[in-house]
Every structure is written in structure tokens, then in C-alpha cells.
Amino acid sequence: MQGTTPIRSGQPALEPTQLQQDGLQSVDERWRHAMYLHQPCEGLYVSCINGRPASQWAFRAEGPPAFSINILLEGRIQTALDDGSVLDVRSGSAILMASGQHVSGWDVLDGKSEGAFRLASIHIPQAVMSSLTGLEMDELRRRAHAIGGSQSHIDAFLAAIPASSGLRRVASDLIGLSSGHPGACLARDLYLRAKAFEAIACFVQENLTRRQAALPVPGDRARLVEARALLEQGYEQNWTLQTLSRAVGLHEKRLQSGFQALFGGSVHACLTRIRINAAITQLQRGVSVTETAFNCGFANLSYFSRVFRSHTGLSPKQCAMGGNPRMPPLAGDAFQALN
């Protein structure tokens, strides 16, 4: 995708809630076969794309105040609000949007240059999001930890961040269920609702600060996000505070305090959580306990089992047999920092 793909201002705009009502008639026919739309309950809209459209789809989008999470597992997206900066988003990222007014913009979905395209999107109107979280849109914007995202000309926030292992796992679950159960299905709708709320919980837990928390200085935030992305992408590696500090060029104390303020836990706590989320995904897909432990950076099987149980309430074997793991909020004070 070279530069910005021009989109005619007079082109009809897609609106997420209206798209659910209209079906797929307004979707590019090359993408229609790969797209699945669901409204599992009032005020919650889930859409998934999973396929190889071998093309780009450019369209305008607009809508009333809302909150959305868009998790891109494969493919590439360019997106922007009108008169705002352009985001060039690669696979493994999450696009976050919170608007306090009617907004419009454009999107270019690229399923050509990188082949497969896999995206899970969750869209919630402002009133529903406020009732779920108690947070208004301006509060969500103020407290979001994404780098950039400021839209000073309008009451809206749009940014891309590295998708955590938890968000990627939820996206895979949403995409897998969407394509496998067409038509009306109560069990599917209940599952989609639960997974959508799990994604929102991940976002709130991973990207919102406590009101009293002091954010790191702006110059450190990009490096802190880079450091977390390195842990997400290479959780099997033997990371230490020293090696991560050198990798992003940030002093160890500033890295550690920045993680605590920005992500709610120490470097070690965040890495452990990333590894446990990855382990859950692998166990649920049939990977053996021993192989999962090794794949996720645990050299000792008994230690892996202890850590896994302390985080999820289940043994790895129980998780592999279909148990439902719990992941409580990250509490950085409960974990020992890396030496």
C-alpha cells in the first residue's frame, strides 16, 4: 500500500450499526464472502473478516458517538478521521476509537499485498459503553495509553497499539466462531457477547490508568510501547530487565517505573501475563503441556504449572481439557521485579 489511497468525498459512507441492518449489500463483492456480521445483543455489534480477498477495499465510514476495538491479525489497514493524521496499521495491531460526537473518516483494507486478511471488530454506541464501564468518551480518550491518537479538531480519539496476546486470543476466538455458525444461534450469540466483553476488559485493563497514576514523560512512552511489543512478539525469549532496557534504549529504572505506571505492573509481571495468555491459546488448540511450556519461555515444567495455576485457577491439563481459565486484573505489586 503506497501512500494514501484517495477516496471520493461524495462516496456513500458505511455506518457500523446501519451495516448490521442492511446486511452485506454495501460491502465490496470481493470482500463479501469473507465478512460476517453479528449483533449478539442490543447495542453490541461484532464483525469479522477472514479470507483472501486479493484486493484493496477503500470506503468512507461515519457514525454517532461510539467506542470500537478493531484487532488486525493478518493484513494491513490505512485509516483516518477526516482532517486527522493517517494510521498505517500492520498485522498484530489493535485500532482503538472513542468518539464523543458524530465523526466521519475513511478506511483502506489491504488484502492484496499480504494475502490473507483477518480482522475482528467490536463496536459499541456511547451510551452502552458508558453504562458498561462508567466512563464517558472524553475520559476514555484522556486515559488511553496509545501513542498519538490525539484529534484536537474534534471530540474523538483514534490510535493503533500493539495488540496484546489477550486481545489476539479473543480475536481468534471471535473469527473462528463467526465463520463456523451462520444464521440465528442463541449459544453463538451468548459466546460472542462474552468474548466481546472480554476484549473490552482486556482494553480497560491494559490501556487505562488509575486516576491517580502519573504517566511517564512523553519521550518515554513510545519506547515503553515498543518494549511491550517486543515482549508480545518474543515472549519465548529469555528477557531480563537489562536486555529489554538495551533493546529499546531506556534506562532500567525508567523502564521499570514506566511499565508500572503505563501498564499497571512490572516488566516481569507483564511478561508473565503475556506468556500465560499465549499458553492458554496453545493448550486450547491441542498443543501438549510440555511443548506449550517450552514454547512460552518456561524451562521448568513444574514451575510453569505453578505459575499457570496461580494466574488462571486451573492446571495446564485442566485448561487443555476444556476448563475455563480466569485472568484476574494485573496487580504489579504482587510480582517480583526482574533483577
VOMARVO-724255 format. One record per residue (C-alpha): residue in one letter; x, y, z. Coordinates in steps of 0.001 Angstrom, whole numbers, plus 500000, padded with zeros to 6 digits. Example, Ala and Ser with C-alpha at 12.3 -4.5 7.8 and 13.67 -1.06 7.14 Angstrom:
<pts>
A512300495500507800
S513670498940507140
</pts>
This chain:
<pts>
M500000500000500000
Q501829503095498813
G500794506336500499
T497163507251500992
T494516505804498705
P492200508659497609
I488516508211498467
R485905510444496906
S484233512729499452
G480875512150497802
Q481096508367498162
P478359506904500443
A479763506165503898
L479375502909505793
E477931503197509294
P478588500189511589
T475116499953513129
Q473404500506509759
L475675497918508141
Q474248495302510504
Q470705496200509417
D471458496352505705
G473448493131505620
L476366492949503207
Q474842494770500245
S477145497798500647
V480290495658501036
D482691495258498113
E481757491957496479
R485376490734496605
W485234491057500406
R481641489977500966
H482396486255501112
A484929486779503905
M482830489068506131
Y480479488062508947
L478167490444510815
H476586489818514213
Q474549491732516763
P474598489350519742
C472659491801521947
E471206495301521868
G473928497908521367
L476757495458520620
Y477999494952517056
V480608492354516099
S482024491995512603
C484778489676511424
I486709489340508184
N488516486100507452
G489673485276503949
R491869486097500971
P490066488823499018
A493183489508496887
S492243493182496602
Q492035496507498388
W488729497865499637
A488531501622500144
F485445503186501713
R484244506106503772
A482836505495507253
E480831507586509681
G478697507243512751
P477409508731516011
P479423508727519290
A480809505244519888
F483700503106521082
S485349500447518931
I488185497934519097
N489494496516515815
I492039493709516155
L494045493027512993
L495585489548512989
E496599489482509313
G496627492095506571
R497111495846506547
I494868498875507055
Q495124502592506467
T492586504645508394
A491945508248509399
L489275510550510706
D488551513473508400
D491320516105508650
G493233513836511038
S496532512004510744
V496679508739508772
L497340505490510621
D499186502798508661
V498350499660510628
R500101496301510262
S499084492834511460
G499311492279515198
S497835495694515991
A494639496984517562
I492906500147516338
L491072501984519110
M488423504640518532
A486409506651521047
S484241509498519787
G482056511936521688
Q480424513334518561
H479317512216515113
V482541511543513185
S483487510596509650
G486622509284508023
W487899506622505675
D489480503158505630
V491537501168503158
L491632497427503859
D494513495704502092
G494020492011501420
K496235492031498369
S499843492815499277
E499928490424502242
G497449487769501094
A495226486698503973
F493140489216505888
R491834488520509412
L490114491204511468
A487745491187514450
S485833494405515169
I483718495328518196
H481565498456518025
I479529499903520913
P477495503151520955
Q478492505739523537
A475529505240525878
V476058501461526043
M479807501837526654
S479156504358529427
S476685502039531135
L479186499148530949
T482264500973532246
G481045504157533905
L483476506070531676
E482473508822529284
M484226509127525924
D486344512119526948
E487518510118529969
L488403507150527756
R490389509453525488
R492230511068528370
R493146507799529995
A494023505722526921
H497692504747526725
A498127504655522972
I500882506750521461
G499407509550519402
G495698509358518740
S495049512990519540
Q492391514571517326
S492419518149518608
H489975519371515968
I487171517031517077
D485909515210520159
A487407511872519163
F490366509561519714
L491858507233517107
A495103505300517580
A496829501990516900
I498720499985519528
P500371496553519513
A497601494011520161
S498284492130523371
S498288488350523435
G494959488549525270
L493351490665522539
R494780488454519789
R493388485369521518
V489927486939521779
A490071487979518111
S490946484429517041
D488015483102519069
L485607485622517536
I486766484912513984
G486671481152514490
L483140481139515864
S481747483695513419
S482630481753510295
G481508478406511705
H477948479216512802
P475895481107510191
G472304482066510914
A470494482512514213
C472067480729517158
L471477481587520808
A474599479762522033
R476751481590519463
D475292484976520438
L475958484346524127
Y479533483333523311
L480103486350521059
R478747488645523756
A481079487134526351
K484083487376524028
A483312490983523079
F483114491947526749
E486372490059527358
A488041492201524684
I486715495354526344
A488010494105529694
C491437493496528114
F491481497015526722
V490440498616530004
Q492910496533531978
E495842497035529634
N495354500606528442
L493607502658531098
T495408504139534060
R494209504506537583
R493116508097538059
Q495991508800540457
A498716507166538339
A501310509577536935
L502093508830533292
P505711508580532153
V507151511594530362
P506012511753526717
G509525510971525451
D509487507596527209
R506056506396526117
A506969505326522577
R509873503258523939
L507660501688526600
V505112500665523966
E507990499321521835
A509263497351524835
R505878495779525448
A505565494930521750
L508931493141521925
L507643491042524834
E504420490267522951
Q506288489222519814
G509105487301521514
Y507664486004524782
E509553482723524375
Q512887484538524708
N514814484828527971
W514101488514528582
T515672490318531518
L515226493900532577
Q518741494576531309
T518261493068527842
L514906494791527338
S516367498089528540
R519172497839525995
A516793496811523217
V514698499987523489
G517391502369524749
L515715503257528031
H517345503223531477
E516320500224533596
K514722502288536367
R512737504364533893
L511701501211532045
Q510519499562535238
S508705502606536622
G507233503305533176
F505818499793532938
Q504313500146536395
A502626503446535525
L501668502701531930
F500711499019532113
G499911498518535797
G502669496053536610
S506388495373536493
V508203494155533382
H508243490669534862
A504524490769535651
C503644491869532123
L505881489241530521
T504416486506532718
R500891487524531800
I501759487578528091
R503230484080528395
I500188482733530246
N497809484167527631
A499895482527524898
A499910479255526845
I496107479301527137
T495814479698523367
Q498223476838522652
L496663474454525184
Q493182475126523809
R494473474314520327
G495774470918521399
V499463471605521973
S500875469366524721
V501601470808528163
T505342470162527817
E505589471748524381
T503455474698525494
A505727475366528468
F508791475349526210
N507118477475523513
C506156480097526089
G509577480525527668
F509270478213530698
A512284475930531008
N510866474121534054
L507589472224533661
S506662472214537345
Y507327475958537602
F505138476520534532
S502322474535536134
R502554476525539381
V502560479886537609
F499761478833535257
R497539477713538139
S498230480870540165
H497108483017537220
T494176481002535888
G492901478860538758
L493420475758536605
S496269473370535910
P497550473358532303
K495989469908531841
Q492575471131533022
C492798474039530571
A493728471669527738
M490676469532528588
G488288472465528173
G488381474196531553
N487614477911531594
P490689479837532796
R490265483125534641
M492700486002534265
P492296488462537150
P493370492114536801
L497100492674536678
A498463493614540076
G502056494708539642
D502717494815543384
A502095491071543639
F505031490173541435
Q508760490432541978
A510593492684539515
L513370491312537348
N516849491652538802
</pts>
